[in-house]
Amino acid sequence: MRLGAGQVAVVTGAASGIGLAMARRFAADGLKVVLADVEEGALEKAAAELRLAGAEVHARVVDVGEREQVVALAESAYGTYGAVHVLCNNAGVGSGAEGRMWEHDPNDWKWAFAVNVWGVFHGIQAFVPRMLASGEPGHVVNTSSGDGGIAPLPTASVYAVTKAAVVTMTESLYAHLKAEHARVGASVLFPGPHMLRTGLWESHRNRPERYAKQHPRRTPYRSLGQWEAAMQEAGRDVSFTPVEEVADLVAAGIRADRFWLLPESEHSDRQIRARAQSMLDRAEPSYLENFILD
């Protein structure tokens, strides 16, 4: 589908990081943008920045883990602009789980699933029926991750499980849209190919009380800067992908009706092949060995 003036894009998790980069890109292409985020102050700042640049913006505070709030977002978007052509289910959190899986706080799983999985499903149910009913071309982009979407990083297993679910949900959505001969496409996004500077590392700042940890953390949360410093001290180089490159990948993918928004990466390709070969060989998942830590 084309992207241009007269169209409307809805982006969740839009106040910072990848979400804000996508909103900026859509606005630069002439689209009206609907920004949704749980963090009110950052959302207001993002909306003001885009308006200053000449964009037409509608912003709404939304917790995507709450179905009613996502339905209200859809009502607000359609009430304001009368249409939605692009939906980016992008909001996501890192759970903050620590220790082995059997030691995890159940609320870490509940919160991560509420945002990363249920949030995507809520977006699909709130927007896709109306996008289909319009008869106009449209596209849904769901944000996954190489961590889980390709192969899990065992030290971030909760996040990985949720992002694996997003891949399967998007594959199923694609099949359902094709079965309906819909003019709405679907894509799954793997941001990268390198690390990204986003607020995901500090997700705990927006953790709702209903998902509060039942037991205090044994170790402090580690910021992206602290993690990067630790990697450098260990002699490991860390590369970062600008979020603007991710937004460009999304825009190009929508135009090309591409399902896998997966940037070229030798590392990712090796993981994909190793995982597939392990399954075909009915063998142990040796592709995890480099990530299994004592």
C-alpha positions in Angstrom: 0.0 0.0 0.0 1.1 3.6 -0.5 1.7 5.8 2.5 0.8 9.5 2.2 -1.4 12.4 3.0 -5.0 11.6 4.0 -4.0 8.4 5.8 -4.0 7.8 9.5 -1.4 5.7 11.6 -1.9 4.6 15.1 1.2 3.7 17.1 1.2 2.3 20.7 4.3 2.8 22.8 4.7 6.0 20.8 6.2 8.4 23.4 9.8 7.2 22.9 12.1 4.8 21.2 10.9 2.8 18.2 7.3 4.0 18.6 8.2 7.7 18.4 10.6 7.0 15.5 7.7 5.3 13.6 5.4 8.2 14.4 8.0 10.7 13.1 8.4 8.7 9.9 4.7 8.4 9.3 4.3 12.2 9.9 7.1 12.9 7.5 5.3 10.9 4.9 2.2 13.1 5.4 0.1 10.8 7.6 -1.9 11.9 10.6 -0.7 10.1 13.6 -2.4 8.8 16.7 0.0 8.4 19.6 -0.8 6.1 22.5 1.4 5.5 25.5 1.1 4.8 29.2 3.5 7.5 30.2 1.6 10.8 30.1 4.5 13.3 30.4 6.5 11.7 27.7 3.5 11.4 25.5 2.7 15.1 25.8 6.3 15.9 24.9 6.3 13.7 21.9 3.0 15.1 20.6 4.2 18.6 21.1 7.4 17.9 19.1 5.5 16.4 16.2 3.0 19.3 16.1 5.9 21.7 16.1 7.2 19.9 13.0 3.9 20.4 11.3 2.2 17.0 11.9 -1.4 16.5 12.7 -1.4 14.6 16.0 -3.9 13.0 18.3 -2.5 11.7 21.6 -4.1 9.5 24.2 -2.8 7.9 27.5 -3.4 4.1 27.1 -2.4 1.0 29.0 -2.6 -1.6 26.2 -3.0 -4.3 28.8 -6.4 -3.0 29.6 -8.9 -4.0 26.8 -11.3 -1.1 27.6 -8.6 1.4 27.1 -7.6 0.1 23.7 -11.2 0.0 22.6 -11.5 3.6 23.8 -8.4 4.4 21.8 -10.0 3.1 18.7 -13.2 5.0 19.3 -11.1 8.2 19.8 -9.0 7.6 16.7 -12.0 7.0 14.5 -14.0 9.8 16.1 -11.1 12.2 15.4 -10.1 11.2 11.9 -12.8 8.8 10.7 -10.3 6.2 9.5 -7.2 4.2 10.4 -4.9 2.8 7.8 -1.9 1.7 9.7 -1.8 0.1 13.1 1.5 -0.5 14.9 1.1 -2.6 18.0 4.4 -1.6 19.4 4.1 -1.1 23.2 6.2 -3.5 25.2 7.9 -4.0 28.5 10.7 -6.0 30.0 9.4 -8.0 32.9 12.3 -7.5 35.4 12.3 -11.1 36.3 15.5 -12.5 37.9 16.9 -15.9 38.7 15.8 -19.2 37.2 12.4 -19.6 35.7 11.1 -21.6 38.7 12.1 -18.7 40.9 10.3 -16.0 38.9 7.6 -13.8 40.5 4.3 -14.8 38.8 3.5 -11.1 38.5 6.5 -10.6 36.2 4.8 -13.0 33.8 1.4 -11.5 34.2 2.6 -8.0 33.5 4.7 -8.9 30.5 1.9 -10.9 29.0 -0.7 -8.2 29.7 1.4 -5.6 27.7 3.4 -7.6 25.1 0.8 -10.3 24.2 -2.7 -9.1 25.3 -1.8 -5.6 24.2 -1.3 -6.8 20.6 -4.4 -8.9 20.7 -6.5 -5.9 22.1 -5.2 -3.8 19.3 -6.1 -6.3 16.6 -9.6 -6.7 18.0 -10.2 -3.0 18.5 -9.0 -1.8 15.1 -9.0 -4.6 12.5 -12.8 -5.1 12.1 -13.1 -1.4 11.3 -10.1 -1.4 9.0 -11.7 -4.3 7.1 -15.1 -2.7 7.0 -13.7 0.5 5.4 -12.6 -1.4 2.3 -9.5 0.7 2.1 -5.9 -0.6 2.0 -4.4 -1.0 5.5 -1.6 -2.6 7.4 -1.0 -4.0 10.9 2.6 -4.1 12.2 3.2 -6.1 15.4 6.6 -5.6 17.2 8.4 -8.8 18.2 12.1 -9.3 18.9 15.0 -11.5 17.9 14.9 -12.5 21.6 12.1 -15.0 21.4 10.9 -14.3 17.9 14.0 -16.1 16.5 15.5 -17.8 19.6 15.2 -17.1 23.3 17.8 -15.4 25.4 17.5 -17.6 28.5 18.5 -14.7 30.8 15.4 -12.8 29.5 13.0 -15.7 29.2 9.8 -14.0 30.1 10.3 -11.3 27.5 11.3 -14.0 25.0 8.2 -16.1 25.5 6.0 -13.0 25.0 7.8 -12.1 21.8 7.6 -15.6 20.4 3.8 -15.4 21.0 3.7 -12.2 18.9 5.2 -13.9 16.0 2.7 -16.7 16.0 -0.2 -14.3 16.6 0.9 -12.3 13.5 1.3 -15.4 11.4 -2.2 -16.3 12.3 -3.5 -12.8 11.6 -1.9 -12.9 8.2 -3.6 -16.2 7.4 -7.0 -14.9 8.6 -6.7 -11.7 6.5 -5.7 -13.7 3.4 -8.7 -16.0 4.0 -10.9 -13.0 3.9 -9.2 -11.6 0.7 -8.7 -8.5 2.8 -7.0 -5.3 1.6 -5.3 -5.2 5.0 -1.8 -6.7 5.3 0.2 -7.8 8.3 3.9 -7.7 9.3 5.9 -8.8 12.3 8.8 -6.5 13.2 12.2 -7.5 14.5 13.9 -4.3 15.5 17.6 -4.3 14.9 19.9 -5.9 13.7 21.8 -4.5 16.7 20.9 -3.3 20.2 18.5 -0.3 20.5 18.5 2.6 22.8 15.0 2.5 24.1 13.1 2.8 27.4 12.6 -0.9 27.5 15.5 -1.2 29.9 13.6 1.0 32.4 10.1 -0.5 32.0 9.8 -0.9 35.7 9.1 2.9 36.0 5.6 2.3 34.5 4.8 -1.0 36.3 1.2 -0.9 37.6 0.5 -1.6 41.2 -1.7 -4.5 40.3 1.3 -6.3 38.9 3.7 -5.2 41.7 6.4 -7.7 42.6 5.4 -10.0 45.5 8.9 -10.1 46.7 11.6 -7.4 46.5 14.3 -7.7 43.8 17.5 -9.4 45.0 19.6 -7.1 42.7 19.0 -3.5 41.5 17.6 -2.9 38.1 20.4 -2.3 35.6 20.1 0.6 33.2 21.2 0.4 29.5 24.2 2.5 30.4 25.3 0.2 33.2 24.8 -2.9 30.9 26.8 -1.2 28.1 29.6 -0.4 30.6 29.7 -3.9 31.9 30.0 -5.3 28.4 32.8 -3.0 27.6 34.6 -3.9 30.8 34.3 -7.6 29.7 35.9 -6.7 26.4 32.8 -7.1 24.3 31.9 -4.5 21.7 28.3 -3.4 21.6 26.7 -2.0 18.5 23.4 0.0 18.3 20.9 0.4 15.6 19.4 3.9 15.3 15.6 3.8 15.9 15.2 5.8 12.7 16.5 2.9 10.7 13.9 0.7 12.3 11.2 3.2 11.3 12.5 3.3 7.7 12.3 -0.5 7.6 8.7 -0.4 8.7 7.7 2.2 6.2 9.4 0.3 3.4 7.9 -3.0 4.5 4.4 -1.6 4.6 4.8 -0.3 1.0 6.1 -3.7 -0.2 3.5 -5.7 1.8 6.4 -7.6 3.4 5.5 -10.0 6.3 8.9 -10.5 7.8 10.3 -7.1 8.8 13.6 -8.7 9.6 16.8 -6.7 8.9 19.7 -8.5 7.3 22.0 -9.9 9.9 24.5 -12.8 9.8 23.9 -13.5 13.5 20.2 -13.8 13.1 20.5 -15.9 10.0 22.8 -18.3 11.8 20.3 -18.6 14.7 17.4 -19.2 12.4 19.3 -21.9 10.5 20.6 -23.5 13.7 17.2 -23.6 15.3 15.5 -25.0 12.2 18.3 -27.6 11.8 17.9 -28.6 15.5 14.2 -29.2 14.9 14.7 -31.2 11.7 17.4 -33.3 13.4 15.2 -33.8 16.5 18.4 -32.7 18.3 19.1 -30.7 21.5 18.9 -26.9 21.1 22.6 -26.3 20.8 21.9 -22.8 19.4 21.3 -21.8 23.1 24.7 -22.9 24.4 26.3 -19.5 23.9 23.6 -17.9 26.1 23.3 -20.4 28.9 25.0 -18.8 31.9 26.0 -20.4 35.2 
